[in-house]
């Protein structure tokens, strides 16, 4: 799974963009939205004649161009449930 995030004008993470592969269903799922909300998802059929890595990168590229980036480990919050 690839997770990218975008910060608002105050520097707070406000939006997410994810891509993951479901090989058993022969599809790539693209999921995006505002943090705290359900968001939207779109499935894409895996193309057999194109590298899977390139197909995933094709989906990630526009989000990166819009300012979505991966977060450093230190930017993640930790929630422990007992």
Beta strands, then each sheet from edge to edge (+ up, - down):
strand 1: 2-7
strand 2: 13-22
strand 3: 27-34
strand 4: 40-45
sheet 1: 1+ 2- 3+ 4-
end
